[in-house]
């Protein structure tokens, strides 16, 4: 009954200041195609009130073999371009690591990985089935002091609320995609996203922005009540 | 004086009075002189009375004359009317006839009425109405509710009947959960059905971002987990019958392994059947593993390029008369040992184990045997074949891959996996 009434009360709008998931380095992955597109997206994000962006190119052994140096170069280039265009925003680069045998090997071999904030490591898995290494990976990475952030948990086909709870019990942070709330990926992804919001199992909101189309949708999403509800959760975005 | 009867009373009386007066005068005349006052007085009275009577009589006369004239008039009228009498008579008799007719009719009606009333009076029933009959507002038949009820029950029965039939008839494997429940070996992965056609054999190369390729990559990742510690990896791919996707799985697994910068050899061990896939790759059908096993050629001579870097192909070669025996002799083991030196991975596409034993030979020498089941194609009893083979031949390194699982629900609509065209996503957003 109470929730019925509570719905009407306006959710206090807490603007997100830091975005932790985007693909804004042109040519490194399937994100923006050019510096101009990147500028377009960043302009939109600035308009939404973001003050700091952690951009996270894919790191996938087969398709996007990005290394820290390449990512750093891309970042420097983008920063230069931003400065030329007079856009003032703090930029940082990390990576969205794809969990496969190679990432697992890198953890085992204690290779240095790109993180943001307090050793937060953003990673994703394949969308179809949970990798068999998942739990071992979480254990190994956590024991090395990494704080694992699972990108868009709502989008994995194998994800259930039980599995999500288990992952959270293992200390994995969840980064929800804002676009999932709007139903950009699919209805069931949206449903899962809302379930996670209901449970409060969201630690970060990420734009996962690949192109200007998505950033426009993201802008339209600001008025969405579920998005505002997600923003009102105790998110770690603004602590970075 | 005699009374005149036709004269009115008052005239008669006057006349009487006059006669009496005359008699009085006459008597007086006897006694008195004519010039006496008394006589004269009487004389005067007589003449006065005479005058009055005269006057009255005159009036009477004129009255009578008038009456006479009137009577004459009416007599004339009557006579005139008398002339029309016969005509009136016929009219009368005519009316009389009609009247009689109507009267008779009326009487007969009255009679009938009386008879009817008598009959009605005789028919009075001897029961009492305790309560008036109720008029139903719905028809007695057809009973809608009953028909609906029967229909509902019938539909349930029919549904359950068909469900039961289809359940009994459906002996196909349909889901990953089903496989996981019924087998003792791990489920290595699931390959979804592909929405796109591949031009070459390597789906993973043509459509690197498709869900099928994604599933192959995850298969590779799981494979790595599975063979941790092993250096050289011989992977056989087999199934119960043909058509379950062995060759598809073997070629694409080889492809995806080679993409991770490993040297991979794909062997077609099905020496019994010429397949489209191998003929597509094998440029020279006279050489292959069969010729190598009989030491007619060396394996290095038979290696064909697949067009992919790091992936080589060893075709089956010409159909030998005794494929199983060829695999039984030590040459096959030696060949594998040699190949292990040259390659990181060896993926062997074997004939179906449900039919021939060739596959078992290879599986015994493999580091990992992948058993392919195809959703909605492989029968449930294939699982028993798998369990039997693994127990009889003591194969410990078996794993199952479920192929061609239809994609549903969440697996649709990945933002950056390009399997499905972008759907109503944008419109949904406008609505919020």
Interface residues (C-beta under 8 A of the other chain):
Chain A: X30 X61 X62 X63 X99 X100 X101 X102 X104 X125 X126 X127 X128 X129 X131 X132 X133 X136 X155 X156 X157 X159 X179 X182 X183 X184 X185 X186 X188 X189 X192 X208 X210 X217 X220 X221 X223 X224
Chain B: X189 X190 X192 X208 X209 X211 X214 X215 X217 X218 X220 X221 X222 X223 X224 X225 X226 X256 X259 X260 X409 X410 X411 X412 X413 X414 X415 X416 X417 X423 X425 X426 X428 X429 X430 X432
